Amino acid sequence: MARIGEEIDFGDMVGAFAIASSESLSSDAVAQELLALGNDGTFFGESESDDAALDLGRRDGAALPVENAVADDVNDSLQPEIGARARIRPRQRIGGDRYANREGIIVRQHFAGFYVRLDMTARERSQKTELVETGYIEVLSAPDQPCP
């Protein structure tokens, strides 16, 4: 596979293929085609959130706005600030979000969000700090308050 990828990116296969046509399919049609090929219909990871995005007219597959994706029980009175305890809300990432639902302390501000120093798991050997967009930070407690 690595050799094929290298040929496509750098070798003789660069530009050798062109898209002849494209067609948009509904998620039901994709699932039916996958079932016909012997798949369980979930190969492309279609989910209810994808259907909701299509229902909102977002045909480009973009993520739903954060305010629609967060749980209703989030305490909106707490704002992200340095020293606050926070949880990272699930984000759309290729290959999945490996830090979803992890907790930690906000240690630094960045123009794109905040750096969260994550609590170490039993298997980790080094401290992880992740840059998290502000909309994906759920503040659990203010800097001077104990965690609920």
N, C-alpha and C positions, 0 to 999 in steps of 0.2 A: 504494500500500500504506500509506503514511503517513497518508493521509486516511482510509482505512478504519479503521486502528488508532485514530485520533483520534475518529472517530465511535463506535467501540465503547467507548472509555474515557470520553469526555466528551460526546458528542453525543446525538442522538435514539435511537440504537441501544442505549443503556445499558439493560440489563434486558429487551431485546426478545427475547432468545433464552433458552431453557431446555433443559436436558438431559431428553429424554423417557425415555431408557433407556440403560443401559450394560451391556456384556458383556465379561468377561475372555476373552482369547484366548491360546492358547499361541503361542510364537514361531514354531513351524512353521505354524500357521494364518495368522498375520500374513504370513509369507513367501509362502505360497501365494496369498493375496489380492493381495499386491503383484505377484507374477508374473502373475496374471490381468489386472492393470491395465497390464502392459507394463514394470514396474519390474524391476530385477535382484534384488529381494527384500531389499535392504539399506538401504532408505530410512530406517528408524527406528534404524539402527545397532545392530541386535541382534548380540551377540557371545557368545563362550563364557563371559565373566564374568557376563553377564546371565543365561544359562542356569544357571550355578552359583548365582547368587543365588536363582533360582527353586527350584532343587533344595534349597537350605537352608531353604526355606519363607519367604523374604523376598519376598512378593508385592507389596510396596509399591515395588519398584524401587530401594530404597536400596543404597548402595554396600556392597561386602563389607568386613568388618573389615580394618584395615590389616595385621594380623598374617597374614592369609590371602593378601593381595595382594602382599606383598613377596617378593623373590627369596630363595632359600635361602643364597646365598653372602654375605649381608650380615654384616659383622663387628659383632655385638651388644655387644662389650666396650667400644666407644667410644660415649660418651654426648654429646649435643649440649651444647656450652658455648661461651661467647664466645671468638672467635679460632680456633675449629676450622674446618677445611675441610670442606664438605658438598656433597652433591648432592640436588636436589629430586626425590623419587619422583613418578611420575605421579599426579595427583589427578583426580577426576571434577569437571569444570567444564562449564558450558553453553558450547558453542562450542569446547571443548577446553582443555587446559592449556598455555598458551603458554610456561610456564617449566619444563615437565617435562624432567628429565635435565640441567638447567642446573646448573653448579657455582658456588660462591662461598664467602665467609667469613661465619660467624655473627658479627653485630656487636652485637646487642641481644636481650634476653629480653623476652617479652611473656606475659601470662597465658594466651594461646591458643597460644603456640608461640615461635618465634624469628624475628628478622629476619635474612635472608640477603642480603648485598651480592653481587650476581651479577657474575661475570666478564663484561666487555663483549665483545659479538660485533663482527665487523668493520664491520657496518652501523650499530651503535648509536652515538649521539652523546651520550648521557648515561648516567650510572651508575644502574642499577636496584637497588632494595632491595625484597624481597618478604617479607611475613609468611607463614611456613610453619608449619602445625600440626606439633607434635613428631613425630607418627607418620609424617609424610611426609619427614622429614629422614634422609638416609643420611650418617653421619659418615665421611669419608674419612681424616682424620688429626686428631690432637689438636693443640691450639694450638702446642705446642713441637716437633712432629714434622714432617718433610718429607712431602709428599704421595706416596702409593705410586705 
